[in-house]
Amino acid sequence: MILALYGAGAIGREFRQIAVRSGEWSEVIFIDDRSDAKEIAGSPVFHFQMFRRKYSPEDVRFVVSIGEPKHRLETFERMTRAGYRGGVLIDRTAYVSPDAEVGEGTAVYMGAYIGSQARVGKNCFISRNVSVGHDAIVNDHTRLGVNAFVGGHTKIGRRAYIGAGAMLRDRIRIGDESIVALGAAVFEDVPDGATVFGNPARISGEGKDTSVYVSGKKAEGKTAAEGTEKDRVSIPELYWDVFSSCFEGVDFNPVRFRYHDEDWTSLEHMKLIAALEDAFHVSFKGLEVMRIKSYEDGLKMIKKKLGRES
């Protein structure tokens, strides 16, 4: 069976490594309508319509390799409408209890743990070293960040985002389309569509745009560059999330960090650019890429591309 990864950015490259290590797939390919590359790491890259002409649903399973839950849902539905079924991608170092359930299209990263009778839905993204406790439920199209902890019997809604290092107490409910910020400690239920942060976690104030992603209900059918100012993505917070994910385990100050600093290699630079392009649905080229040498430089360029210069 062939595995198609929809999204050829940084996440796609990492998913490909998991797939290759597993030895379960006869071939790994990419689908990406914004990429001009013919192949990445030896895997061919196709635009969606070209992919459909070449591969039949009987020969392929797919996994969405895009981080943002809203776009994960849209892409998953696009593939299923075309008749394709989701595969399951689980790294060989992850542990999934024999009586747990993992839905189609879900990817489980290195070192993750999914406990007894836990249920993970369709098209989820379980990052490195995540722990999902026994009898917990993670509903469809949700992303769990690196080192997140989900207590036993806790239920997470659809299209939620749980940030890196977040801790969810047992027997609570995290609402649909909600966001739990990086490092938050959650002891009580979180309503649908809410953003919580801190320890103990609290809901962000009304009228403050602290969400990482565009609200799916408010921005249905819109890109991050469209809609009203209230609907749009909170650029600084999403930029921080994307930037910091490129340097896991590295202690740094992103405002002062520069391309030519000792730990800032060309590989990390490429990962950052790919992650930014994927998260904001923009494209950087040539000298533009080399100008992103700090948090502030990148933030200005993202705002410019989305028509939000102040």
N, C-alpha and C positions, 0 to 999 in steps of 0.2 A: 504494500500500500504506500502511496505517495503522501507526504505531508506538505500542505501549502500553508505558509506563514503569511498572513495578511498584515503587511507593515515591514519595511526593510530598514528601519532605523536601528538604534542601539538595542532596543528590546528584541527586535527580530533577530539580530545577530546572536544575542544570548540564547534565545529560544532555539535557534539552529544548533548551537553547541549542545544543548540538552538533548535534542533529537538525535544528533549524530552519536553522542555517547551511549544513548539507549540501545542503538543497533536495531530498533524496531521498524524503521522505515526504509523502503527501497530507494527513495530519493527525497530530498528536501528542497522545496522551491519557495520563492517569494512572490507575493502579489503586492504591487505598490504603484498607484497611478501617478504619483508625483516624482518617482525616481527615474532618472535617465540611464541608470546603470544597466548593463546587460547581465552581469552576474555579481554576486557578493560572496566572498569566501568559497567560491566554487559552486554556489547554488545560483541557478538562473533566476532572473527577475522579469516578471510579466506585468503588463497592465491588465486590469480586470477582464476586459473584453477579449484580449488575446489569450488570457488564461482559459476562459470559457470555451474558446474555439479549440484549444489544444487538449484539454483534460476533461473527461466526463466525470460526473458525480460518483460513478461506481468505482473509479480508480483513485480517488483522492479523499482525504480527510483534512480539515483545516483547523487552525488555531489563530485567533486574532492576536497579533503582537503589537498592540497599541495600548498605551497606559491609561488614557483618560476614559473613565467609565461611559460617558455619553457616546463617544466615538466607538468604543468597543461594542456597545449595543447596536448602533447603526450598521457597523460593518458585519457583525454577526448576522443580523437580519438580512442584509444584502446577500450574503452567501447562502443562507437557508432558503431565501426566496428563489435563488437560482438552482436549488435542488441539492446543494452540497451539505454534508453532515460534518459536525465538529468532531475532531479527534480529542484525545486526552494526552497531555504531555506532562510526564512526571519524571523529575530527575532521579537518578538511581540512588542518590544519597538521602532522598526524602523518605519519610516513613508514613505510610497510609494504612491505618488499621484495616484488617481484613473485613470487618463489618461496617466500615465507613463507606460513604457514597461520594463519588466525584463525577460531576456532570460533564457532558460533552462540550468540547471547546475550551476546557479549563487547563491552565498551566500551573504546575507546582514546582517551585524552585528548589535549589540545593538546601539541604538541612531542615526543610519544613517538616512539621509533625501534624498529622490529622488523626485525632483520637477516636476511640471506640464509639460507633454509631453516630459519629458526626456526619453531617450532610453538607457538601459543597455543591452549589448549583452549576448551571451552565455558564460558560464564558467568563469564568472567574480568573483572577490573576493572584496567585499565592506566592509572595516574594520569599526571599531567603530567610531561613531561620524563623519563620512564622510558626506559632503554636496555636492550633485550633483544638480546644478541649473536647472531652467526651460529650456527646449528645448536643453539641452546638450546631447551629444552622447558619450557613453563609449563602444567601440567596443570589440569584443570577446577576451577572455583569458587575460584580463587586471586586474591588481590588484591596488586598491587604498588604501594607508596606513592610519593609524589612524589619524583622525582630518584633513584629506586632504579636500581642498575646490576647487570645480570645478564651474567656473562661467557659467552663462546662455549662451546658444548657442555655448559653447566650444565643440570641437570634439576631442576625444582621440582615437588614432589608436588601432590596434590589438596588443596584447601581450606586452602592455606597462606596466611600473611600475611607479607609482606615490608614492613617499615616504611619510612617516608620516609628517604631518604638512605643506605639500606643498600647495601653493596657486596659482591657475590658473585663470588668468583674463578672463573675458567674451569674446566670439567671437574670440578665437584663436584656432589653431590646434596643437595637440601634435601627432607627427608622430608614425607610426608603430614601434614596438620594441624599443621605446625610453625609457629613464630613467630620471625621475625628482627626484633629490636627496632630502634627508630629509630637510624640512624647506625652500625649494627654493620658490622664488616668481617669477612667470613666466608672462611676459607681452607681449611676442611676440611668433610667431609660432616656434615650435621645429621640426627640420627635422627628417625624418625616421632614426632610429638607433642611434640618438644622445643622449649624456648624458649631462644634464644641472644641475648647482648648483648655490647657492648664491642668493643674493637679491641686485639688480635685477639679475635674472638667466642668466648665460652665459654658452656657450658650453665648455666642457673640452677640453684642448689642444690636438692637434694631437699627436699620438704616446704614449699617457699616458693611461695606463690601469686603468681608474677610474670607469668603469662600475660595477654595482652590480652583474649582471648576465652575463653568456656567451651569446654572440650574436648568435641568432638562425640561421641566414643566414651563418655565418662562421663556426658554430660548429654543423651543422645538423647531427644527428646520433651519436654524441660524448657525453661522460659524462664529468663531470668537471675534471676528472683525465686523460682525453685523449686529443689529438690534440696538437697543438703547444703552446708555452708559450704565444703567442699573443692571442690565442683563449680562454685561460683558464679564469676561474672566478677570479675576484679580491678578494682575500681572506680577507685582512683586512677590506674592506668596507662591504662585505657580513657578515663577522663575527660581525662587529659592529651592523649591522642592526638586525641580529638574537639575539645578546646579549641584546641590548637595548629593544627589543620588549618583553623580559621576565620581564622587570621592569618598565612598564609604570607607570608614576606618582611618581617614586622614584628618588630623586636627588642623583646621585652617580658618581664616577670616576671609569670606568671599569678597568683601568690599576692597580689601587690600591685595587679594590674590592676583597675580599677573601671569601671563603666558610664559614669561621667561624665568619665573621662579624655579627653584631646583626641582620641586615635586610636580610641576605643571608641565607634563610631557605632551608630545604631539598626539599620543593616543587619547589622553584625557580630553584634550582640546577637541578631537574628532567626536568623542562620545558626547561631549556637551553640545556641540553643534547639532548632531543627529537628534539628541533628546529635545532640544529647543524646537527644531523643525517639526518633530512629531507632535509635541505638546501644543504648539501654537499654530500649526498648519501654515507655516511660512517656509520660504526657501532662501538660504544664504548662498552666495556664490563668490568665488575669487577673492579679491581684496576685502570684500565685506566680511568674510569669515575671519581673516587675520586681524580685523579691528576689534574683535570680541576678546579682549584681554583682561577684563574685569567684570564684576557684577554690574557696575554702573554702565559700562560701555554696552553690554548686552541688553540691559534694560532699555536704554535709549533706542537701540536698533529695533527691538521688538515693538516698542511704542510707535516708532516711525512706520514700521511695516503694517501695523494694524490701524494706522491713521489716528493715533492718539497722542501726538506730540503736544506737550504742554508749553 
